[in-house]
């Protein structure tokens, strides 16, 4: 299929829109369990530690699949990997609704993580395949902002569906939506340059041992680990905290949870613009400043006397960490050769998902050990936020190498 330059320019935005939709639905399926564990723990008689294990079982397999999925996307192109990922995670979302015990939930959520784990790094490859280097930070920030939309809508939708239909039907509905997304991708998702990028990868792709020698990747992995400790810890336990400690009903909790996410959305978009226009080579400053804001806000949140102040400080933390995480996730697209973006992004995402394994279980254990008090759990998050602050100050970057991808759209025939 021949495509004019103008048509090709429009096509990359269609690809980005589809990827954003995928991230939103991805978060529906991922975050729903954080709301569902409230009735699930009552129905199955689960302790806080068992709830943490259910939440962490997903992240264990999700973490394992990050570099694998990225490498597969580098080798075969992003489209195939994304399609398989969406189909698999939708299937296991539906199966979550049929869970009958603690162990069945552990097993299903582990398989869910395998299915979904390829999507983050494969979507980064799709951005690198479709956008020239000087536009990738903005494109990636838009993609990252979709996760904040997903977080807002997921909590609201999950709370509403769970209340009106029960948690089992909620997961079935969300899984069906995922299959509809897969059908949409099969028809329309053709990232520009996919075939050419896959063909070049065999000769241009950096071997894993060479990637592992890049100190910046290890630092970005550590930074993303620290930020993700906060993100997944808050996402996993704030719904329970607001319901059990602050005595909100589930719908009110879901509505208030949207405020920090909305502010994070605008922060992510603004950060993407700054990274492309103003902060090339100075990304470490955004990471360090954003992390410092997060440290202060999380400490104040742990001491907040009212629900209003809890939400206020959570929103401030979201702004700081939103700037830091956007910067972290865009750097591989600017400083790593395009044929290895998937593997590099997968390694960074691996750090974040290791945090996803640790944070829910560690926080659940601390809450249980301190008789329902969340103070120690919040201190764990404060300490974790110090990691991106310290490591971010040590980042060193050179000038990005201009390696723009081919801009031809593969035939859909």
C-alpha positions as a Markdown table, in Angstrom:
| # | Residue | x | y | z |
|---|---|---|---|---|
| 1 | Unk | 0.0 | 0.0 | 0.0 |
| 2 | Unk | 1.5 | 3.3 | -1.1 |
| 3 | Unk | 1.1 | 6.2 | 1.3 |
| 4 | Unk | 1.7 | 9.8 | 0.7 |
| 5 | Unk | 3.9 | 11.8 | 3.2 |
| 6 | Unk | 0.8 | 13.6 | 4.4 |
| 7 | Unk | -1.1 | 10.4 | 4.9 |
| 8 | Unk | 1.9 | 8.9 | 6.6 |
| 9 | Unk | 2.1 | 11.9 | 9.0 |
| 10 | Unk | -1.5 | 11.3 | 10.0 |
| 11 | Unk | -1.1 | 7.6 | 10.3 |
| 12 | Unk | 1.5 | 7.9 | 13.2 |
| 13 | Unk | -1.1 | 9.8 | 15.2 |
| 14 | Unk | -3.7 | 7.0 | 14.6 |
| 15 | Unk | -1.1 | 4.5 | 15.9 |
| 16 | Unk | -0.5 | 6.7 | 19.0 |
| 17 | Unk | -4.3 | 7.0 | 19.6 |
| 18 | Unk | -4.7 | 3.2 | 19.4 |
| 19 | Unk | -1.8 | 2.7 | 21.8 |
| 20 | Unk | -3.3 | 5.2 | 24.2 |
| 21 | Unk | -6.6 | 3.3 | 24.1 |
| 22 | Unk | -4.7 | 0.1 | 24.8 |
| 23 | Unk | -3.0 | 1.6 | 27.9 |
| 24 | Unk | -6.4 | 2.8 | 29.2 |
| 25 | Unk | -8.0 | -0.6 | 28.9 |
| 26 | Unk | -4.8 | -2.2 | 30.2 |
| 27 | Unk | -5.2 | -0.2 | 33.3 |
| 28 | Unk | -8.9 | -1.1 | 33.6 |
| 29 | Unk | -7.9 | -4.7 | 33.8 |
| 30 | Unk | -4.8 | -4.2 | 35.9 |
| 31 | Unk | -6.2 | -1.8 | 38.5 |
| 32 | Unk | -9.6 | -3.4 | 38.9 |
| 33 | Unk | -8.1 | -6.0 | 41.3 |
| 34 | Unk | -7.1 | -3.2 | 43.8 |
| 35 | Unk | -10.8 | -2.4 | 44.2 |
| 36 | Unk | -12.0 | -6.0 | 43.9 |
| 37 | Unk | -9.8 | -7.2 | 46.8 |
| 38 | Unk | -12.0 | -5.4 | 49.3 |
| 39 | Unk | -15.0 | -7.7 | 48.6 |
| 40 | Unk | -12.8 | -10.6 | 47.7 |
| 41 | Unk | -10.9 | -10.5 | 51.0 |
| 42 | Unk | -14.3 | -10.5 | 52.8 |
| 43 | Unk | -15.7 | -13.4 | 50.7 |
| 44 | Unk | -12.6 | -15.6 | 51.0 |
| 45 | Unk | -11.5 | -14.5 | 54.5 |
| 46 | Unk | -8.1 | -13.2 | 53.5 |
| 47 | Unk | -5.5 | -11.4 | 55.6 |
| 48 | Unk | -3.7 | -8.3 | 54.5 |
| 49 | Unk | -0.6 | -10.4 | 53.7 |
| 50 | Unk | -2.6 | -12.8 | 51.5 |
| 51 | Unk | -4.1 | -9.8 | 49.7 |
| 52 | Unk | -0.6 | -8.5 | 49.1 |
| 53 | Unk | 0.5 | -11.8 | 47.7 |
| 54 | Unk | -2.5 | -11.8 | 45.2 |
| 55 | Unk | -1.5 | -8.3 | 44.1 |
| 56 | Unk | 2.2 | -9.2 | 43.8 |
| 57 | Unk | 1.7 | -12.5 | 41.9 |
| 58 | Unk | 0.7 | -10.5 | 38.9 |
| 59 | Unk | 3.8 | -8.3 | 39.1 |
| 60 | Unk | 6.2 | -11.3 | 39.4 |
| 61 | Unk | 5.2 | -12.7 | 35.9 |
| 62 | Unk | 4.7 | -9.2 | 34.6 |
| 63 | Unk | 8.3 | -8.3 | 35.5 |
| 64 | Unk | 9.7 | -11.4 | 33.9 |
| 65 | Unk | 8.0 | -10.6 | 30.6 |
| 66 | Unk | 9.2 | -7.0 | 30.3 |
| 67 | Unk | 12.6 | -7.7 | 28.7 |
| 68 | Unk | 11.3 | -10.8 | 26.9 |
| 69 | Unk | 8.5 | -8.8 | 25.3 |
| 70 | Unk | 10.8 | -5.9 | 24.4 |
| 71 | Unk | 13.3 | -8.2 | 22.7 |
| 72 | Unk | 10.5 | -10.0 | 20.7 |
| 73 | Unk | 9.1 | -6.6 | 19.6 |
| 74 | Unk | 12.6 | -5.6 | 18.4 |
| 75 | Unk | 12.9 | -8.8 | 16.5 |
| 76 | Unk | 9.4 | -9.3 | 15.0 |
| 77 | Unk | 8.0 | -5.7 | 15.1 |
| 78 | Unk | 5.6 | -4.4 | 17.7 |
| 79 | Unk | 2.3 | -5.3 | 16.0 |
| 80 | Unk | 2.4 | -9.1 | 16.5 |
| 81 | Unk | 3.6 | -8.8 | 20.1 |
| 82 | Unk | 0.9 | -6.3 | 21.0 |
| 83 | Unk | -1.9 | -8.3 | 19.5 |
| 84 | Unk | -0.9 | -11.5 | 21.3 |
| 85 | Unk | -0.5 | -9.6 | 24.6 |
| 86 | Unk | -4.0 | -8.0 | 24.4 |
| 87 | Unk | -5.7 | -11.3 | 23.6 |
| 88 | Unk | -3.9 | -13.1 | 26.5 |
| 89 | Unk | -4.6 | -10.5 | 29.1 |
| 90 | Unk | -8.2 | -10.2 | 28.1 |
| 91 | Unk | -8.6 | -14.0 | 28.5 |
| 92 | Unk | -7.1 | -14.0 | 32.0 |
| 93 | Unk | -9.2 | -10.9 | 33.0 |
| 94 | Unk | -12.3 | -13.0 | 32.3 |
| 95 | Unk | -10.9 | -16.0 | 34.2 |
| 96 | Unk | -10.3 | -13.8 | 37.2 |
| 97 | Unk | -14.0 | -13.5 | 37.5 |
| 98 | Unk | -14.2 | -17.3 | 37.9 |
| 99 | Unk | -11.6 | -17.5 | 40.7 |
| 100 | Unk | -12.9 | -19.7 | 43.5 |
| 101 | Unk | -10.1 | -19.5 | 46.1 |
| 102 | Unk | -6.9 | -17.7 | 47.3 |
| 103 | Unk | -4.7 | -20.1 | 45.3 |
| 104 | Unk | -6.8 | -19.9 | 42.2 |
| 105 | Unk | -6.5 | -16.1 | 42.3 |
| 106 | Unk | -2.7 | -16.4 | 42.7 |
| 107 | Unk | -2.4 | -18.7 | 39.7 |
| 108 | Unk | -4.7 | -16.7 | 37.4 |
| 109 | Unk | -3.1 | -13.3 | 38.3 |
| 110 | Unk | 0.3 | -14.9 | 37.6 |
| 111 | Unk | -0.8 | -15.9 | 34.1 |
| 112 | Unk | -2.5 | -12.5 | 33.6 |
| 113 | Unk | 1.0 | -10.9 | 34.2 |
| 114 | Unk | 2.5 | -13.2 | 31.5 |
| 115 | Unk | -0.1 | -12.1 | 29.0 |
| 116 | Unk | 0.1 | -8.4 | 29.8 |
| 117 | Unk | 3.9 | -8.1 | 30.4 |
| 118 | Unk | 4.9 | -7.6 | 26.7 |
| 119 | Unk | 2.6 | -4.6 | 26.1 |
| 120 | Unk | 4.6 | -1.8 | 27.8 |
| 121 | Unk | 7.9 | -2.3 | 26.0 |
| 122 | Unk | 6.2 | -3.3 | 22.7 |
| 123 | Unk | 4.3 | 0.0 | 22.8 |
| 124 | Unk | 7.5 | 1.8 | 23.2 |
| 125 | Unk | 8.9 | 0.0 | 20.1 |
| 126 | Unk | 5.7 | 1.1 | 18.2 |
| 127 | Unk | 6.5 | 4.7 | 19.1 |
| 128 | Unk | 10.1 | 4.4 | 18.0 |
| 129 | Unk | 8.9 | 2.8 | 14.7 |
| 130 | Unk | 6.4 | 5.6 | 14.0 |
| 131 | Unk | 7.9 | 8.8 | 15.3 |
| 132 | Unk | 11.2 | 10.6 | 14.4 |
| 133 | Unk | 13.6 | 11.0 | 17.4 |
| 134 | Unk | 12.9 | 14.7 | 18.0 |
| 135 | Unk | 9.1 | 13.9 | 18.5 |
| 136 | Unk | 9.4 | 10.8 | 20.7 |
| 137 | Unk | 9.4 | 12.4 | 24.1 |
| 138 | Unk | 6.1 | 14.1 | 23.3 |
| 139 | Unk | 4.7 | 10.9 | 21.8 |
| 140 | Unk | 5.8 | 8.9 | 24.8 |
| 141 | Unk | 4.5 | 11.4 | 27.3 |
| 142 | Unk | 1.1 | 11.2 | 25.6 |
| 143 | Unk | 1.3 | 7.5 | 25.9 |
| 144 | Unk | 2.3 | 7.7 | 29.5 |
| 145 | Unk | -0.6 | 10.2 | 30.2 |
| 146 | Unk | -3.0 | 7.5 | 29.0 |
| 147 | Unk | -2.0 | 5.5 | 32.0 |
| 148 | Unk | -3.2 | 8.3 | 34.3 |
| 149 | Unk | -6.5 | 8.4 | 32.4 |
| 150 | Unk | -6.7 | 4.6 | 32.8 |
| 151 | Unk | -6.0 | 5.0 | 36.5 |
| 152 | Unk | -8.7 | 7.6 | 36.9 |
| 153 | Unk | -11.3 | 5.7 | 35.0 |
| 154 | Unk | -10.3 | 2.2 | 36.2 |
| 155 | Unk | -10.9 | 3.0 | 39.9 |
| 156 | Unk | -14.3 | 4.7 | 39.1 |
| 157 | Unk | -15.5 | 2.0 | 36.7 |
| 158 | Unk | -14.3 | -0.9 | 38.9 |
| 159 | Unk | -15.9 | 0.6 | 42.0 |
| 160 | Unk | -19.2 | 1.1 | 40.1 |
| 161 | Unk | -19.2 | -2.2 | 38.4 |
| 162 | Unk | -18.2 | -4.1 | 41.5 |
| 163 | Unk | -20.9 | -2.4 | 43.5 |
| 164 | Unk | -23.8 | -2.9 | 41.0 |
| 165 | Unk | -22.8 | -6.3 | 39.5 |
| 166 | Unk | -20.3 | -7.9 | 41.8 |
| 167 | Unk | -16.6 | -8.4 | 41.3 |
| 168 | Unk | -17.0 | -11.6 | 39.2 |
| 169 | Unk | -19.1 | -9.9 | 36.6 |
| 170 | Unk | -16.9 | -6.8 | 36.6 |
| 171 | Unk | -13.9 | -8.9 | 35.4 |
| 172 | Unk | -15.9 | -10.6 | 32.7 |
| 173 | Unk | -17.1 | -7.3 | 31.4 |
| 174 | Unk | -13.6 | -5.8 | 31.3 |
| 175 | Unk | -12.2 | -8.9 | 29.6 |
| 176 | Unk | -14.8 | -8.6 | 26.8 |
| 177 | Unk | -13.8 | -5.0 | 26.3 |
| 178 | Unk | -10.2 | -6.2 | 25.9 |
| 179 | Unk | -11.2 | -8.6 | 23.1 |
| 180 | Unk | -12.9 | -5.7 | 21.3 |
| 181 | Unk | -9.7 | -3.8 | 21.6 |
| 182 | Unk | -7.8 | -6.8 | 20.1 |
| 183 | Unk | -10.2 | -6.8 | 17.1 |
| 184 | Unk | -9.6 | -3.0 | 16.6 |
| 185 | Unk | -5.9 | -3.5 | 16.7 |
| 186 | Unk | -6.0 | -6.4 | 14.2 |
| 187 | Unk | -7.8 | -4.1 | 11.7 |
| 188 | Unk | -6.0 | -0.7 | 12.2 |
| 189 | Unk | -2.7 | -1.1 | 14.2 |
| 190 | Unk | 0.1 | -0.9 | 11.7 |
| 191 | Unk | 3.0 | 1.1 | 13.2 |
| 192 | Unk | 5.0 | 2.9 | 10.5 |
| 193 | Unk | 8.3 | 1.2 | 9.6 |
| 194 | Unk | 7.4 | -2.0 | 11.4 |
| 195 | Unk | 8.7 | -4.3 | 8.6 |
| 196 | Unk | 11.8 | -2.2 | 7.9 |
| 197 | Unk | 12.6 | -2.0 | 11.6 |
| 198 | Unk | 12.2 | -5.8 | 12.1 |
| 199 | Unk | 14.5 | -6.4 | 9.1 |
| 200 | Unk | 17.2 | -4.0 | 10.3 |
| 201 | Unk | 17.1 | -5.4 | 13.9 |
| 202 | Unk | 19.1 | -8.5 | 12.9 |
| 203 | Unk | 22.1 | -6.4 | 12.0 |
| 204 | Unk | 21.7 | -3.2 | 14.1 |
| 205 | Unk | 20.4 | -4.6 | 17.4 |
| 206 | Unk | 22.7 | -4.4 | 20.3 |
| 207 | Unk | 23.4 | -7.8 | 22.0 |
| 208 | Unk | 22.0 | -8.1 | 25.5 |
| 209 | Unk | 25.5 | -8.2 | 27.0 |
| 210 | Unk | 26.3 | -4.9 | 25.3 |
| 211 | Unk | 23.1 | -3.3 | 26.6 |
| 212 | Unk | 23.9 | -4.4 | 30.1 |
| 213 | Unk | 27.2 | -2.5 | 29.9 |
| 214 | Unk | 25.3 | 0.8 | 29.5 |
| 215 | Unk | 25.4 | 2.3 | 33.0 |
| 216 | Unk | 22.5 | 4.7 | 32.2 |
| 217 | Unk | 20.2 | 1.8 | 31.7 |
| 218 | Unk | 21.0 | 0.4 | 35.2 |
| 219 | Unk | 20.4 | 3.8 | 36.7 |
| 220 | Unk | 17.1 | 4.3 | 34.9 |
| 221 | Unk | 16.1 | 0.8 | 36.1 |
| 222 | Unk | 16.9 | 1.8 | 39.7 |
| 223 | Unk | 15.0 | 5.1 | 39.3 |
| 224 | Unk | 12.0 | 3.4 | 37.8 |
| 225 | Unk | 12.1 | 0.8 | 40.7 |
| 226 | Unk | 11.9 | 3.6 | 43.3 |
| 227 | Unk | 9.1 | 5.5 | 41.6 |
| 228 | Unk | 7.2 | 2.3 | 40.9 |
| 229 | Unk | 7.4 | 1.3 | 44.6 |
| 230 | Unk | 5.3 | 4.4 | 45.3 |
| 231 | Unk | 3.0 | 4.1 | 42.3 |
| 232 | Unk | 2.1 | 0.4 | 42.8 |
| 233 | Unk | 2.1 | 0.7 | 46.6 |
| 234 | Unk | -0.3 | 3.6 | 46.5 |
| 235 | Unk | -2.4 | 2.0 | 43.8 |
| 236 | Unk | -2.7 | -1.3 | 45.6 |
| 237 | Unk | -3.4 | 0.0 | 49.1 |
| 238 | Unk | -4.9 | 3.6 | 48.9 |
| 239 | Unk | -8.4 | 2.2 | 48.1 |
| 240 | Unk | -8.3 | 0.1 | 51.3 |
| 241 | Unk | -6.8 | 3.0 | 53.3 |
| 242 | Unk | -9.5 | 5.4 | 52.2 |
| 243 | Unk | -12.2 | 2.9 | 52.9 |
| 244 | Unk | -10.9 | 1.3 | 56.1 |
| 245 | Unk | -9.0 | 4.2 | 57.8 |
| 246 | Unk | -10.7 | 7.3 | 56.4 |
| 247 | Unk | -14.2 | 5.6 | 56.3 |
| 248 | Unk | -15.2 | 6.5 | 52.8 |
| 249 | Unk | -17.6 | 4.4 | 50.7 |
| 250 | Unk | -16.2 | 2.8 | 47.6 |
| 251 | Unk | -17.8 | 5.3 | 45.1 |
| 252 | Unk | -16.5 | 8.3 | 47.0 |
| 253 | Unk | -13.1 | 6.7 | 47.3 |
| 254 | Unk | -13.0 | 6.2 | 43.5 |
| 255 | Unk | -14.1 | 9.8 | 42.8 |
| 256 | Unk | -11.4 | 11.3 | 45.1 |
| 257 | Unk | -8.7 | 9.0 | 43.6 |
| 258 | Unk | -9.3 | 10.7 | 40.3 |
| 259 | Unk | -8.0 | 14.1 | 41.5 |
| 260 | Unk | -4.3 | 13.1 | 41.8 |
| 261 | Unk | -4.5 | 11.2 | 38.6 |
| 262 | Unk | -5.9 | 14.1 | 36.7 |
| 263 | Unk | -3.1 | 16.4 | 37.9 |
| 264 | Unk | -0.6 | 13.8 | 37.0 |
| 265 | Unk | -2.1 | 13.6 | 33.5 |
| 266 | Unk | -1.3 | 17.3 | 32.8 |
| 267 | Unk | 2.1 | 17.0 | 34.4 |
| 268 | Unk | 3.0 | 14.1 | 32.1 |
| 269 | Unk | 2.0 | 16.0 | 29.0 |
| 270 | Unk | 3.9 | 19.2 | 30.1 |
| 271 | Unk | 7.0 | 17.1 | 30.9 |
| 272 | Unk | 7.0 | 15.6 | 27.4 |
| 273 | Unk | 6.9 | 19.0 | 25.8 |
| 274 | Unk | 9.8 | 20.2 | 28.1 |
| 275 | Unk | 11.9 | 17.1 | 27.3 |
| 276 | Unk | 11.7 | 17.7 | 23.6 |
| 277 | Unk | 12.0 | 21.5 | 23.7 |
| 278 | Unk | 14.0 | 22.6 | 26.8 |
| 279 | Unk | 15.6 | 19.7 | 28.7 |
| 280 | Unk | 17.7 | 17.7 | 26.2 |
| 281 | Unk | 20.8 | 16.6 | 28.1 |
| 282 | Unk | 19.4 | 17.9 | 31.4 |
| 283 | Unk | 16.8 | 15.2 | 32.1 |
| 284 | Unk | 18.4 | 14.4 | 35.5 |
| 285 | Unk | 17.1 | 17.7 | 36.9 |
| 286 | Unk | 13.5 | 16.8 | 36.3 |
| 287 | Unk | 14.0 | 13.4 | 37.9 |
| 288 | Unk | 15.7 | 14.8 | 41.0 |
| 289 | Unk | 13.3 | 17.7 | 41.5 |
| 290 | Unk | 10.2 | 15.5 | 40.9 |
| 291 | Unk | 11.5 | 12.9 | 43.4 |
| 292 | Unk | 12.2 | 15.5 | 46.1 |
| 293 | Unk | 8.7 | 16.9 | 45.7 |
| 294 | Unk | 7.4 | 13.3 | 46.1 |
| 295 | Unk | 9.4 | 12.7 | 49.3 |
| 296 | Unk | 8.0 | 15.8 | 51.0 |
| 297 | Unk | 4.4 | 15.2 | 49.8 |
| 298 | Unk | 4.4 | 11.6 | 51.0 |
| 299 | Unk | 5.7 | 12.5 | 54.4 |
| 300 | Unk | 3.0 | 15.1 | 54.8 |
| 301 | Unk | 0.4 | 12.6 | 53.5 |
| 302 | Unk | 1.3 | 10.2 | 56.2 |
| 303 | Unk | 0.6 | 12.9 | 58.9 |
| 304 | Unk | -2.5 | 14.4 | 57.2 |
| 305 | Unk | -5.3 | 15.0 | 59.7 |
| 306 | Unk | -8.1 | 15.1 | 57.1 |
| 307 | Unk | -9.3 | 13.4 | 53.9 |
| 308 | Unk | -8.9 | 16.7 | 52.1 |
| 309 | Unk | -5.3 | 17.0 | 53.0 |
| 310 | Unk | -4.6 | 13.3 | 52.2 |
| 311 | Unk | -5.9 | 14.0 | 48.6 |
| 312 | Unk | -4.0 | 17.3 | 48.4 |
| 313 | Unk | -0.6 | 15.7 | 49.4 |
| 314 | Unk | -1.3 | 12.7 | 47.2 |
| 315 | Unk | -1.9 | 15.1 | 44.3 |
| 316 | Unk | 1.4 | 16.9 | 44.9 |
| 317 | Unk | 3.2 | 13.6 | 45.0 |
| 318 | Unk | 1.6 | 12.6 | 41.8 |
| 319 | Unk | 2.8 | 15.8 | 40.1 |
| 320 | Unk | 6.4 | 15.4 | 41.2 |
| 321 | Unk | 6.6 | 11.7 | 40.4 |
| 322 | Unk | 4.7 | 12.2 | 37.2 |
| 323 | Unk | 7.5 | 14.4 | 35.9 |
| 324 | Unk | 10.2 | 12.0 | 37.1 |
| 325 | Unk | 8.6 | 8.9 | 35.6 |
| 326 | Unk | 7.9 | 10.5 | 32.2 |
| 327 | Unk | 11.5 | 11.6 | 32.0 |
| 328 | Unk | 12.7 | 8.1 | 32.9 |
| 329 | Unk | 10.6 | 6.3 | 30.3 |
| 330 | Unk | 11.4 | 8.6 | 27.4 |
| 331 | Unk | 15.2 | 8.5 | 27.8 |
| 332 | Unk | 15.6 | 5.1 | 26.0 |
| 333 | Unk | 13.7 | 6.5 | 23.0 |
| 334 | Unk | 16.2 | 9.3 | 22.8 |
| 335 | Unk | 19.6 | 7.8 | 23.8 |
| 336 | Unk | 19.4 | 4.1 | 22.7 |
| 337 | Unk | 19.6 | 2.9 | 19.1 |
| 338 | Unk | 16.1 | 2.4 | 17.7 |
| 339 | Unk | 16.7 | -1.3 | 16.9 |
| 340 | Unk | 17.2 | -2.0 | 20.7 |
| 341 | Unk | 14.6 | 0.3 | 22.2 |
| 342 | Unk | 12.3 | -2.7 | 23.1 |
| 343 | Unk | 15.0 | -4.6 | 25.0 |
| 344 | Unk | 16.2 | -1.4 | 26.7 |
| 345 | Unk | 12.7 | -0.3 | 27.7 |
| 346 | Unk | 12.0 | -3.8 | 28.9 |
| 347 | Unk | 15.0 | -3.7 | 31.2 |
| 348 | Unk | 13.8 | -0.4 | 32.7 |
| 349 | Unk | 10.2 | -1.7 | 33.0 |
| 350 | Unk | 11.6 | -4.8 | 34.7 |
| 351 | Unk | 12.8 | -2.6 | 37.5 |
| 352 | Unk | 9.4 | -1.1 | 37.9 |
| 353 | Unk | 7.7 | -4.5 | 38.0 |
| 354 | Unk | 10.1 | -5.9 | 40.5 |
| 355 | Unk | 8.8 | -3.0 | 42.7 |
| 356 | Unk | 5.3 | -4.2 | 41.8 |
| 357 | Unk | 6.2 | -7.6 | 43.3 |
| 358 | Unk | 7.6 | -6.1 | 46.5 |
| 359 | Unk | 5.4 | -3.1 | 47.3 |
| 360 | Unk | 2.0 | -4.7 | 47.7 |
| 361 | Unk | 3.2 | -7.6 | 49.8 |
| 362 | Unk | 5.6 | -5.6 | 51.9 |
| 363 | Unk | 3.0 | -2.9 | 52.6 |
| 364 | Unk | 0.3 | -5.6 | 53.4 |
| 365 | Unk | 2.8 | -7.3 | 55.8 |
| 366 | Unk | 3.6 | -4.0 | 57.5 |
| 367 | Unk | -0.1 | -3.1 | 57.9 |
| 368 | Unk | -0.9 | -6.4 | 59.4 |
| 369 | Unk | 2.1 | -6.3 | 61.8 |
| 370 | Unk | 1.2 | -2.9 | 63.0 |
| 371 | Unk | -2.4 | -3.8 | 63.7 |
| 372 | Unk | -3.9 | -2.0 | 60.7 |
| 373 | Unk | -1.7 | 1.1 | 61.0 |
| 374 | Unk | -0.4 | 2.4 | 57.6 |
| 375 | Unk | 2.4 | 4.5 | 59.1 |
| 376 | Unk | 5.2 | 2.0 | 58.5 |
| 377 | Unk | 3.9 | 1.3 | 55.0 |
| 378 | Unk | 4.0 | 5.0 | 54.1 |
| 379 | Unk | 7.6 | 5.2 | 55.4 |
| 380 | Unk | 8.5 | 2.4 | 53.1 |
| 381 | Unk | 7.3 | 4.5 | 50.2 |
| 382 | Unk | 9.1 | 7.6 | 51.4 |
| 383 | Unk | 12.4 | 5.7 | 51.6 |
| 384 | Unk | 11.8 | 4.2 | 48.1 |
| 385 | Unk | 11.3 | 7.8 | 46.7 |
| 386 | Unk | 14.8 | 8.6 | 47.9 |
| 387 | Unk | 16.2 | 6.2 | 45.3 |
| 388 | Unk | 15.3 | 8.2 | 42.2 |
| 389 | Unk | 16.4 | 11.4 | 43.9 |
| 390 | Unk | 19.9 | 10.1 | 44.7 |
| 391 | Unk | 20.4 | 8.0 | 41.5 |
| 392 | Unk | 18.9 | 10.7 | 39.3 |
| 393 | Unk | 21.6 | 13.2 | 40.4 |
| 394 | Unk | 24.3 | 10.8 | 39.0 |
| 395 | Unk | 22.8 | 10.5 | 35.5 |
| 396 | Unk | 25.1 | 11.5 | 32.6 |
| 397 | Unk | 23.8 | 11.9 | 29.0 |
| 398 | Unk | 25.3 | 12.9 | 25.8 |
| 399 | Unk | 23.6 | 14.3 | 22.7 |
| 400 | Unk | 21.0 | 12.0 | 21.2 |
| 401 | Unk | 22.0 | 10.2 | 18.0 |
| 402 | Unk | 19.6 | 11.1 | 15.2 |
| 403 | Unk | 18.4 | 7.8 | 14.0 |
| 404 | Unk | 14.9 | 8.3 | 12.7 |
| 405 | Unk | 12.9 | 5.3 | 11.7 |
| 406 | Unk | 11.6 | 4.6 | 8.2 |
| 407 | Unk | 8.2 | 6.2 | 7.7 |
| 408 | Unk | 6.5 | 3.8 | 5.4 |
| 409 | Unk | 3.2 | 2.2 | 6.4 |
| 410 | Unk | 3.1 | -1.6 | 5.9 |
| 411 | Unk | 0.3 | -2.9 | 3.8 |
| 412 | Unk | -2.7 | -4.2 | 5.7 |
| 413 | Unk | -3.5 | -6.7 | 2.9 |
